[in-house]
Amino acid sequence: MAVPLRDTEEENLLDHLEPCLDFIDEGRKEGNVLVHCFAGVSRSATIIVAYLMRTEQKSLEEALESLKEVNESVCPNDGFLEQLKLFEEMGFKVDTSSPLYKRFRLKLLGQSYKIGEKIGSYVFEDDPGLSGQPNSSTQDLPNKHTQQTAYRCKKCRRIIAVQGNVVSHTPGEVEDGALEGKLSCIHCGARLGYFNWSGIQCNCGSWITPAFQISKSKVDISTT
């Protein structure tokens, strides 16, 4: 098994963790498994730390310390350490429905946009206002028979989002920012909010990047 990732803080290793860990589990049933990268310091170490976390229910700090007892040179880069911390906070699994995971993917999306990378439609969820579409590949959609909160344009009543599209965040301190654009209802054109790929400061003071903010005064919230 090969995972074609560079040893940079911006790389998304989190989405590869579970396939790698499952591969190691299967391999150990037959014997030993070699986990390696170019230097054996960051990428492979991250996989081994995640494996120790999941199999032995160790915290990130405990698992990393255990590995350093065998090889003191291991040193996952800061980006991988942040992803391992998310892995721990999600219960030693990659929970795509978790707000933690959604914020992580949103952050990656913002980074890709800022450096000019092309963003394919596959990373976005299906339009909740349209029916009969197949499920998105980026995250699981709620069961059709499960009631959920829907956000509708107050002017024309079209569904613009459901609760599963909402990405929560922790209130934080104020930061500076600039650049913004208008979000409009696709059906009637009414203004619903604004967005900024570089980030928007929430009313709570937290800085969200990228940000897509809908004004509650512009929508009706109901259960579908």
C-alpha positions in Angstrom: 0.0 0.0 0.0 1.3 3.5 -0.9 0.1 6.9 0.2 1.5 9.6 -2.2 1.8 12.5 0.2 4.6 15.1 0.8 6.0 15.8 4.2 4.4 19.2 4.5 2.0 20.7 7.0 -0.7 21.3 4.4 -1.0 17.7 3.3 -4.2 15.8 4.3 -3.0 12.6 6.0 -6.1 12.4 8.2 -8.3 11.0 5.4 -5.7 8.2 4.7 -5.3 7.1 8.4 -8.1 4.6 8.6 -7.2 2.7 5.3 -3.6 2.6 6.5 -4.5 1.4 10.0 -6.8 -1.3 8.5 -4.0 -2.4 6.2 -1.6 -2.7 9.1 -4.2 -4.8 11.0 -4.7 -7.1 8.1 -0.9 -7.4 7.6 -0.2 -8.3 11.2 -2.6 -11.2 11.0 -0.1 -12.8 8.6 3.1 -11.5 10.2 5.0 -8.2 10.5 4.3 -4.9 8.6 6.9 -2.4 7.4 5.7 1.2 7.6 8.2 3.6 6.0 8.7 6.9 4.3 11.8 8.7 2.8 13.4 9.6 6.2 11.3 7.5 8.6 10.7 10.6 10.7 7.4 12.3 9.9 4.9 10.5 7.6 5.5 6.9 8.7 5.8 8.0 12.3 2.4 9.7 12.0 0.8 6.4 10.8 2.5 4.4 13.6 1.4 6.9 16.3 -2.2 6.8 15.0 -2.0 3.0 15.1 -0.9 3.0 18.7 -3.6 5.5 19.6 -6.3 3.4 18.0 -5.2 -0.1 19.2 -4.0 0.9 22.7 -6.4 3.8 23.3 -3.4 6.1 24.0 -3.5 9.9 23.8 -1.4 11.6 21.1 1.3 12.4 23.7 1.4 8.9 25.1 1.6 7.2 21.7 4.3 9.6 20.5 6.3 9.0 23.6 6.0 5.2 23.2 7.3 5.5 19.7 10.2 7.7 20.8 11.3 5.0 23.2 12.0 2.9 20.2 13.2 5.6 17.8 13.9 9.0 19.4 14.4 10.7 16.0 10.7 10.5 15.0 9.1 13.9 14.6 5.8 14.3 12.8 5.4 17.8 11.3 3.1 20.3 13.0 0.3 19.8 10.5 0.3 16.0 11.0 0.4 16.5 14.8 -2.7 18.7 14.5 -4.4 16.0 12.5 -3.5 13.3 15.1 -5.0 15.5 17.7 -8.2 15.6 15.7 -8.1 11.9 15.4 -7.9 11.6 19.2 -10.7 14.1 19.7 -12.9 12.2 17.3 -12.5 9.0 19.4 -9.6 7.4 17.5 -11.5 7.4 14.2 -12.2 9.7 11.3 -15.8 10.8 11.8 -16.8 12.7 8.7 -20.0 13.9 10.4 -18.0 15.6 13.3 -17.8 19.4 13.4 -14.1 18.9 14.0 -13.7 17.1 10.7 -15.9 19.5 8.8 -13.8 22.5 10.1 -10.6 20.6 9.1 -11.9 20.1 5.5 -13.1 23.6 5.3 -9.6 24.9 6.3 -8.0 22.7 3.6 -10.5 24.1 1.1 -9.6 27.7 2.0 -5.9 26.9 1.7 -6.4 25.4 -1.7 -8.3 28.4 -2.9 -5.8 30.9 -1.6 -2.9 29.3 -3.6 -5.0 29.1 -6.7 -5.7 25.4 -6.9 -8.7 24.4 -9.0 -11.5 23.2 -6.7 -13.7 20.4 -8.3 -17.4 20.1 -7.7 -16.8 16.7 -6.0 -15.7 18.5 -2.8 -19.1 20.1 -2.4 -22.4 18.6 -1.1 -25.4 18.3 -3.3 -27.8 21.2 -3.4 -30.3 20.4 -0.6 -33.0 22.4 -2.5 -33.0 19.8 -5.3 -34.5 16.3 -5.0 -33.5 13.0 -6.5 -29.7 13.6 -6.5 -27.3 10.9 -5.4 -25.4 11.3 -2.2 -22.3 13.4 -2.1 -18.9 11.7 -2.0 -17.5 14.1 0.6 -19.7 13.3 3.5 -22.7 11.2 4.5 -26.1 12.8 4.0 -28.9 12.4 6.6 -31.5 9.6 6.0 -34.3 10.8 3.8 -36.8 9.7 6.5 -35.0 11.5 9.3 -36.4 14.9 10.3 -33.8 17.7 10.3 -33.6 21.5 10.5 -33.8 23.3 7.1 -33.0 26.9 6.3 -35.2 28.5 3.7 -35.0 31.8 1.9 -37.5 34.0 3.7 -38.6 35.6 0.4 -39.3 32.5 -1.8 -39.1 29.6 0.7 -36.5 27.6 -1.2 -34.3 25.4 0.9 -30.8 26.8 0.8 -29.2 24.6 3.5 -29.9 21.9 6.1 -28.4 21.4 9.5 -25.8 19.0 8.2 -24.3 21.8 6.1 -23.7 24.0 9.2 -20.1 24.0 10.5 -20.0 25.1 14.1 -16.9 26.7 15.7 -15.5 27.8 19.1 -15.8 31.5 20.0 -12.3 33.1 19.7 -10.5 36.4 19.7 -10.8 39.2 17.2 -8.5 39.1 14.1 -8.3 41.5 11.2 -9.6 40.5 7.7 -10.8 41.9 4.4 -12.6 40.9 1.1 -16.2 39.7 1.1 -18.9 38.8 -1.4 -22.7 38.4 -1.4 -24.6 35.2 -1.0 -27.9 35.2 -2.8 -30.8 32.8 -3.1 -30.4 30.8 -6.3 -34.2 30.9 -6.8 -35.2 34.5 -6.3 -31.9 36.4 -6.0 -32.6 37.7 -2.4 -29.5 38.5 -0.5 -29.0 36.0 2.3 -25.5 36.7 3.7 -21.9 36.9 2.6 -18.7 34.9 2.1 -15.0 35.4 2.2 -12.5 32.8 1.1 -9.8 34.5 3.1 -12.0 34.5 6.2 -14.8 36.2 8.1 -14.9 37.3 11.7 -18.0 35.8 13.4 -20.0 37.9 15.9 -18.5 35.8 18.7 -15.0 37.0 17.7 -13.8 33.8 16.1 -12.1 34.0 12.7 -13.4 31.4 10.2 -11.5 30.5 7.0 -13.0 30.2 4.5 -16.4 31.5 5.7 -19.9 31.3 4.3 -22.3 33.2 6.6 -26.1 33.2 6.3 -28.0 35.9 8.2 -30.8 34.4 10.4 -33.0 37.4 9.6 -33.0 36.5 5.9 -34.1 32.8 6.3 -36.9 30.8 8.0 -35.8 27.8 10.0 -38.1 24.8 9.9 -38.1 21.0 10.2 -38.3 18.8 7.1 
